[in-house]
Amino acid sequence: MDKSLAIPIFESLASGVRLDIYRLLVKTGPQGLVAGEIGAALAVPPTNLSFHLKALAHAQLVSVVQEGRYQRYRANFSLMQDLIAYLTAECCAGHPEQCAEIGLAPICA
């Protein structure tokens, strides 16, 4: 990943609603949620929710699959792992093994 790919991801997550949606989808794991479940869990009206889900999908933070009349959204875990790796690539001057010594939590594999 490079900066030109990371910037739109950060821009998308800069919205409190979109950050809440993404965190909810991460919490639910690979099964994801249909749009109505997301809206109900976060008390976001359908038109507002649609706008935010479209922005997350455009940034590739979520994937969407049509299931009959519903759309199921899932967090893009591999993209988030790539983003975390991008952010920490230069940790401790390129020696991430030293990060544990300064109290930084290890990154999930």
One Martini backbone bead per residue (centre of mass of N, CA, C, O) as a GRO file, in nm:
protein
  109
    1MET     BB    1   0.100   0.034   0.018
    2ASP     BB    2   0.011   0.371  -0.034
    3LYS     BB    3  -0.078   0.690   0.011
    4SER     BB    4  -0.298   0.698  -0.221
    5LEU     BB    5  -0.461   0.462  -0.071
    6ALA     BB    6  -0.485   0.566   0.230
    7ILE     BB    7  -0.641   0.836   0.219
    8PRO     BB    8  -0.935   0.738   0.146
    9ILE     BB    9  -0.965   0.572   0.401
   10PHE     BB   10  -0.937   0.799   0.608
   11GLU     BB   11  -1.163   0.975   0.496
   12SER     BB   12  -1.389   0.770   0.549
   13LEU     BB   13  -1.321   0.741   0.871
   14ALA     BB   14  -1.378   1.053   0.957
   15SER     BB   15  -1.653   0.949   1.011
   16GLY     BB   16  -1.842   0.857   1.271
   17VAL     BB   17  -2.044   0.671   1.128
   18ARG     BB   18  -1.840   0.503   0.962
   19LEU     BB   19  -1.680   0.403   1.200
   20ASP     BB   20  -1.915   0.256   1.337
   21ILE     BB   21  -1.976   0.064   1.106
   22TYR     BB   22  -1.702  -0.072   1.084
   23ARG     BB   23  -1.686  -0.174   1.378
   24LEU     BB   24  -1.939  -0.348   1.360
   25LEU     BB   25  -1.837  -0.533   1.129
   26VAL     BB   26  -1.594  -0.639   1.279
   27LYS     BB   27  -1.752  -0.764   1.516
   28THR     BB   28  -1.923  -0.970   1.325
   29GLY     BB   29  -1.751  -1.047   1.097
   30PRO     BB   30  -1.784  -1.243   0.809
   31GLN     BB   31  -2.106  -1.225   0.804
   32GLY     BB   32  -2.216  -0.969   0.878
   33LEU     BB   33  -2.463  -0.726   0.750
   34VAL     BB   34  -2.748  -0.589   0.702
   35ALA     BB   35  -2.856  -0.278   0.662
   36GLY     BB   36  -3.088  -0.287   0.876
   37GLU     BB   37  -2.904  -0.379   1.111
   38ILE     BB   38  -2.722  -0.137   1.114
   39GLY     BB   39  -2.936   0.083   1.154
   40ALA     BB   40  -3.051  -0.031   1.421
   41ALA     BB   41  -2.783  -0.040   1.590
   42LEU     BB   42  -2.724   0.295   1.514
   43ALA     BB   43  -2.961   0.483   1.445
   44VAL     BB   44  -2.986   0.495   1.117
   45PRO     BB   45  -3.113   0.617   0.856
   46PRO     BB   46  -3.146   0.488   0.545
   47THR     BB   47  -3.035   0.730   0.376
   48ASN     BB   48  -2.784   0.776   0.545
   49LEU     BB   49  -2.669   0.490   0.532
   50SER     BB   50  -2.632   0.467   0.228
   51PHE     BB   51  -2.419   0.688   0.204
   52HIS     BB   52  -2.205   0.551   0.394
   53LEU     BB   53  -2.182   0.275   0.252
   54LYS     BB   54  -2.086   0.386  -0.018
   55ALA     BB   55  -1.822   0.511   0.089
   56LEU     BB   56  -1.702   0.244   0.198
   57ALA     BB   57  -1.709   0.093  -0.072
   58HIS     BB   58  -1.535   0.293  -0.235
   59ALA     BB   59  -1.288   0.240  -0.021
   60GLN     BB   60  -1.299  -0.083   0.037
   61LEU     BB   61  -1.399  -0.149   0.343
   62VAL     BB   62  -1.646  -0.278   0.195
   63SER     BB   63  -1.865  -0.534   0.119
   64VAL     BB   64  -2.122  -0.634  -0.126
   65VAL     BB   65  -2.421  -0.847  -0.114
   66GLN     BB   66  -2.675  -0.991  -0.273
   67GLU     BB   67  -2.989  -1.094  -0.084
   68GLY     BB   68  -3.218  -1.046  -0.259
   69ARG     BB   69  -3.346  -0.765  -0.096
   70TYR     BB   70  -3.063  -0.766   0.024
   71GLN     BB   71  -2.768  -0.620   0.183
   72ARG     BB   72  -2.445  -0.739   0.247
   73TYR     BB   73  -2.204  -0.645   0.490
   74ARG     BB   74  -1.838  -0.633   0.487
   75ALA     BB   75  -1.543  -0.635   0.613
   76ASN     BB   76  -1.210  -0.543   0.507
   77PHE     BB   77  -0.954  -0.699   0.648
   78SER     BB   78  -0.714  -0.687   0.449
   79LEU     BB   79  -0.706  -0.380   0.422
   80MET     BB   80  -0.656  -0.318   0.721
   81GLN     BB   81  -0.390  -0.474   0.739
   82ASP     BB   82  -0.246  -0.304   0.525
   83LEU     BB   83  -0.273  -0.036   0.679
   84ILE     BB   84  -0.121  -0.120   0.932
   85ALA     BB   85   0.140  -0.192   0.786
   86TYR     BB   86   0.188   0.090   0.672
   87LEU     BB   87   0.201   0.240   0.952
   88THR     BB   88   0.437   0.015   1.069
   89ALA     BB   89   0.687  -0.023   0.875
   90GLU     BB   90   0.874   0.204   1.051
   91CYS     BB   91   0.906   0.076   1.307
   92CYS     BB   92   1.178   0.132   1.465
   93ALA     BB   93   1.345   0.176   1.201
   94GLY     BB   94   1.255  -0.120   1.078
   95HIS     BB   95   1.217  -0.265   1.389
   96PRO     BB   96   0.945  -0.418   1.512
   97GLU     BB   97   1.065  -0.590   1.751
   98GLN     BB   98   1.105  -0.322   1.933
   99CYS     BB   99   0.811  -0.241   2.007
  100ALA     BB  100   0.777  -0.417   2.261
  101GLU     BB  101   0.983  -0.250   2.436
  102ILE     BB  102   0.771   0.019   2.417
  103GLY     BB  103   0.456  -0.104   2.432
  104LEU     BB  104   0.362  -0.221   2.169
  105ALA     BB  105   0.130  -0.377   2.015
  106PRO     BB  106   0.064  -0.630   1.839
  107ILE     BB  107  -0.017  -0.740   1.529
  108CYS     BB  108  -0.235  -0.889   1.363
  109ALA     BB  109  -0.238  -1.182   1.142
   0.00000   0.00000   0.00000
